[in-house]
């Protein structure tokens, strides 16, 4: 008994001794870490706080010495708990892996350490806005520095697996942006820099690499550290807004995998691009002070004197040299696939034809505002060009562009005319006897001409703008507006402010659509296709004859016989569909081949029966955005699967008498057996016609939003005495939209949908007048979308309605007891 008590006492004493030792060890480590954070005791001599493990001495061995000292490394460590192997010999790296130099210098130390940790696992080093300054810490270029690995048998204390640590040679993305790497940042914090330098000398070398002189003085302040050559796998390198003055271009040339280089927002003066790797795809040098893209820097960091070198960048797709001091592009450029060129804010007075010829087959975006250019470039050979911005220059005549151009900005120039914009092609059909169908039709959609000196608008050029939607003519010297602008079908905005207009009221000039209507009253439409008709229904001037009209109609119909077989007559502002097209459709074997008819965005009040008779095989009609008050009487014989009648003037009575309802003969018609999509939104329906429920058994999508529905209860009677309201039907319905009406009573809608519409997935009752939400909606368990927001009800909190569909359904079911739920399910089964 006594021996057992003595043994237990001895064991307890041993545990107390071990605990006290561990406490001293942790105290010593904490004190050392605190000194490290303040720049003290960086050499690891452990003065005053060693505790265990040999008085706090650094027991780490370098990776390079690991093999020859393997046995010694296994025996060292004292009470510290095992030997530790430290990768790298970076300056300022202590035995616990802290980067002492970086920590002592800047308040962004935690972000730096986190960025290095992430880089070791992801291969992406993001040091943007980390408060770094020159010289950069050695750990940035030696990612294995300070990574502790436990070599003892007990791996529980190991920081990382040494074989899973990525080194600097494996990085693919490096970002130094928004750090001050100039000498000023070092001078402004001289005291901390001195402490860091002293610490660096103790641990074996200072940071900065090539940015420091032989004696440690900052000779090349503002130079990107040439130790970036260690990033052998890097693909993206960014150093924006780092106050750099020069770049080690030869070093960049060794990065063979580099595809994106971003050096914008610095103070670089020379950029010899001939040193860059040929695999580079994107280059951003904007916001610098660059005067040459091929010259040599005075201090030798950029090159030397001699003949202009050849710049070979066959893979470059994007070049941005905006806001520099360039006066010309290099003559020795070899560019194979350059797509985007931005050179605004320089002193480039002209684009040499040789440069344009090298990029004409690939360039899609060309932006050069604010250069003071006086000679307009000839871009007519650039067939792939889509966006051109040459604002704020000094052109008196416009540049020549290709007809495939989509956006053109020429604001703030000194243009007197727009003639010659498309070269001689715009006037190709103006010669006597020239076929009007061969006249140029450009793809231009935006043309900005604000703040020029325009006094004459070239009509041949305007006639080619059949697709333009924005034509900005503000702040010019235009005295009158040509009539041809009133016939451009896609024109939606045409600012004319601050022009000396005569004969046009200011209020009219501010309303583009009203101005277009006024212009069409002043003169006939231009010859050729692609223009709006005049208000009297004619579509051509006095020179056009019936044969020409017939040829235009024939061309429109022929286009619909290929591809999707769609006859597109939308956006024409028709009050009635043209008879010439109808005549072409009646040609044997023509109308039968067309499958879709698009007549939306016109002013149609009626769709004549003869059109559907000429198009017997239509499967889709898009007649939205018109003024239809009735539907064709022979609609039921058309095998439509999709019918869009949104934004018209239809009322419930007109729909009830049409082929959409059983009373109109749709129950067994081609329409009733095939229609799956019906859009009647934004009309004037006061109630849902009762015949529609039986007439369209295959309907899966029904939209009745933005109408005047007030109730769905079966309590009203229409003009024929038939009960109205929501009735059983639509067995294949999947989507029902009743939003934005005035519905205050759902009637039997929940029970009918639950019993008759087993496929229903979406129900929208948003923005109605419901004062209460029936909990029976919670029994529609197949729904995956239910919107009840925007109703004046008070019983369900708005936050509940914002939840997912499943959560809302569950909440509604929870408000019903078993008896109420049973009755509701019974009604559904009935």
Buried (B, 14 or more C-beta within 10 A) or exposed (E): EEEEEEEEEEEEEEEEEEEEEBEBBEEBBEBBBEBBEEBBBBBBEBEEBBBBBBBBBBBBBBBEEBEEBEEEBEEBBEBBBBBBBBBBBBBBBBBBBBBBBBBBBBEBBEBBBEBBBEBBEEBBBBBBBBBBBBBBBBBBBBBBBBBBBBBBEEEEEBBBEBEEBBBBEBBBBBBBBBBBBBBEBBEEBEEBBEBBBBBBBBBBEBBBBBBBEEEEEBEBBBBBBBBBBBBBBBBBBBBBBBBBBBBBBBBBBBBEEBBBBBBBBBBBBBBBBBBBBEBBBBBBBBBBEBBBBBBBBEEEBBBEEEEEBEBBBEBBBBBBBBBBBBEBBBEBBEBBBBBBBBBBBBBBBBBBEEBBEBBBEBBBBBBBBBBEBEBBBBBBEBEBBBBBBBBBBBBBBBBBBBBEBBBBBBBBBBBBBBBBBBBEBBBBBEEEEEEBBEBBBBBBBBBBBBBBEBBBBBBBBBBBBBBBBBBBBBBBEBEBBBBBBBBBBBBEEBBBBBBEBEEBEEEBBEEBEEBBBBBBEEBBBBBBBBBBBBEEEEBBEEEBEEEBBBBBBBEBBEEBEEEEBBBBBBBBBBBBBBEBBBBBBEEEEBBEBBBBBBBBBBEBBBBBBBBBBBBBEBBBBBBBBBBBBBBBBBBBBBBBBBBBBBBBEBBBBBBBBBBBBBBBBBBEBBBBBBBBBBBBBBBBBBBBBBBBBBBBBBBBBBBBBBBEBBBBBBEBEBEEEBEBBBBBBBEBBBBBBBBBBEBBBBBBBBBBBBBBBEEBBBBBBBBBBBEBBBBBBBBBEEBEEBBBEBBEBEEBEEEBBEEEBEEBBEBBBEBBEEEEBEEBBEBBEE
